[in-house]
Amino acid sequence: MWIVILPLVALCCTAWWVITNKDEPPAYPGYLPLIGHAHLLIGDSIKLWNTVKELSYESLKAGGAIAVSIGPRTIYVVTDPDDYLTVANTCLQKDNFYEFAKPWLGEGLVTGDLPIWKVHRRLLNPAFSQVVLDGFLGVFNGQSRRLVRDLEAEVGKGPFDHWVYTRHNALETICLTALGVDFTDKSVLNSEYVNAAEQMFNILVDRFQRFWLHSHWLYSWSGLRTKQDQCLKILHNMSNTVLQKRKTDYLRNRDCKDVEQKTKGLKFKPFMDLLLELAIEKGAFNNREIREHVDTMIVGGHDTSASVLMYTMLMIGSYPQVQEKIFEELNSVFGEEDRDVTKQDLSQLVYLEAVLKETMRIYPIVPVTARRLDRDVKLRNYTLTRGRTCFMFVYGVHRHPMWGPDAEEFKPERWLDPATLPECPTAFAGFNMGRRICIGKSYAYMSMKTTLAHVFRHYRVSGDHTKLVAKIDVMLKPVSGHYVTIERRKM
């Protein structure tokens, strides 16, 4: 009998402490005995996204933080930009929820435990230097032109799902730059990988919503785990196959002075070659670690960029005045030339970058991040208790009152004048913030700006983002209402 009673008492005491401790953020209403707020997780991923938005607004009303419970587990929701940065830089360990993705991404930069992350991030930073990224500009231009050609099939045919095009194009781009492998003519492999990645995201969210499957033991017996294993075979097969091939090529050519020129005539050095160089010459990584970093780069590099491009094209199509300003800027930079985008051009596409940032503010691609609190953390208004979980809601941060009364409006112009932006430099968290900020931020901006510059020199887009229905599958994904139409425009 005591085996039953003691856990119940512990659960009740936990809930009472959350509600009565004066330094804690206020508890979100709707707490139920034993399960806490776990009932909020039940439903589809559309409902989950609506819950994220509701919790964001409640947190903002409460001064930037609230407390919710999943069974005996207390979770904080933080939406204040300053508090977000405090947590992000004080507690660098990702929360246990990231363990769900480790069978896929292992100790890659997104899911890696802190001691491993510190070492690997330092080793990988040079792979994302501006010199390396500048070498990818030819790939970005070539892939952008490919997307323009592919979109030709949709001209004048009414609404279509442009996300299909941006996803496949972004996957091809990341495979070229991360792996040094051209999959553009292997549509079956491309489609298999995209579908498997999409299913994996669904599995991760399904597991999160079914709170009883948070237990690794229970999950190991579930049908969801079986489905996960099937997806992993596809996802790991591609990276493992390419890794072995490129490692063989590297060893064969390691005595040559210009290895990258000997490997399929590449004019740049892909990320995998940089990893192999660190692994073979300095013993920095083993094969498994290389694969985990490559898997992380592929999923992080293609899905996020593809989604941002999809949302950006939708937003541009929803605001004709914004589209006209983009046309004016492109004309001022390129005139009537259909030439490649240069590094100098990218620095001049100021308004286009403002549109990208404003799109990511309205539709944050990774709307939630989580940290494990390994110490008490003092925020502006509250104190978070060690041993618990902190969810930082990017959606809420991007709607904080410091953005002004028009925070809900899409206004790219706000990025052109420092006086119209929040004084707080961390009010924008499109690439996370703090020491674990996304390592691919510069890569993403270069790739996406190049793509949009090519697309909007050829096409005029129409859409209506007010019809968009979104869901959260780790990242913010569209369900419906995101289709656009395109027409040719004269350059």
Secondary structure, 3 states (H helix, E strand, C coil): CHHHHHHHHHHHHHHHHHHHCCCCCCECCCCECCCECHHHHCCCHHHHHHHHHHHHHHHHHCCCEEEEEECCEEEEEECCHHHHHHHHHHCCCECHHHHHHHHHHCCCCCCCCHHHHHHHHHHHHHHHCHHHHHCCHHHHHHHHHHHHHHHHHHCCCCCECHHHHHHHHHHHHHHHHHHCCCCCCCHHHHHHHHHHHHHHHHHHHHHHHCHHHHCHHHHHCCHHHHHHHHHHHHHHHHHHHHHHHHHHHHHHHCCCCCHHHHCCCCCCCCHHHHHHHHHHHHCCCCHHHHHHHHHHHHHHHHHHHHHHHHHHHHHHHHCHHHHHHHHHHHHHHHCCCCCCCCHHHHHHCHHHHHHHHHHHHHCCCCCEEEEECCCCEECCCCEECCCCEEEEEHHHHCCCHHHCCCCCCCCHHHHCCHHHCCCCCCCCCCCCCCCCCCCCHHHHHHHHHHHHHHHHHHEEEECCHHHCEEEECCCEEEEECCCEEEEECCC
